[in-house]
Amino acid sequence: MLAFFELFLAIIIVAVRHYLKNKEQYQVKIKRILLKVAATVLALLLTITVLLQELIQQLLNKISNQEKN
């Protein structure tokens, strides 16, 4: 069990050292990923807004039709 923990710790240390050496390259990748995530979230919010707008419009039309009758 201790050997696995030491191996896991060594992998983390190597990964961190590699990240620190190539920090700028990884920061560009991270920024791209964050921009894609932000764009996806905004697109989902826009879709939800449009769907809610159509739902509200249908409800208002239903209420309007009921009042006419």
N, C-alpha and C positions, 0 to 999 in steps of 0.2 A: 504494500500500500504506500509506503514511504517512497519507494522508487518511482511509482507513478506520479506522486506529488512533485518530486524533484524533477522529473522529466517535464511535467506540465509547467513548472516554474521556469525551467530552462527555455522552453519554447516561448513563453511569454517574454522573457528577458531578451531573447534573440529578436523577436518580433518588434519589441519596443526600440531596441538599438537600430534595427533596420528602418523603422519608421522615422526615428530622429535623424538618421543620415539622409534620408530622402523625404524630408518633411515637406518641402515645397511641392514636390510632385504629388504627394498624397493629399495635400491641402487643396490642390486644384481638382483632384478627383472627388474629394469630399464636397467641395463647393458645387460641382456639377450634380452630384447626387442630391444634395440639399435643394438645388434649384429645380430639379426634376420632381422631387417630392412636393415642393411648394406649388409648382405648376399643376400637379395632379390634384392636390387638395383644393386649389382655387377652381379647377375645372369641376370637381365634384360639388363644391359649394354652389357654383353657377347652375349646374344641372338640378340640384335640389331646389334652388330658388325658382327656377323656371317651372319645375313640376308643382311646387306649392302655389305659384301664381295661377297656373291652369286649374288646379284643384279649387282654389278660392273663387276663381271666375265661374266655374261650374256650379259651385254652391250658391253664389250670388244669382246666377241665372235661374236655378231651381227655386230660390226664394222669391224672385221676381215673378216667375210663372205662377207660383202658388198665390201670390197676392193679387194677380190679375183675375184668377178664378174665384 
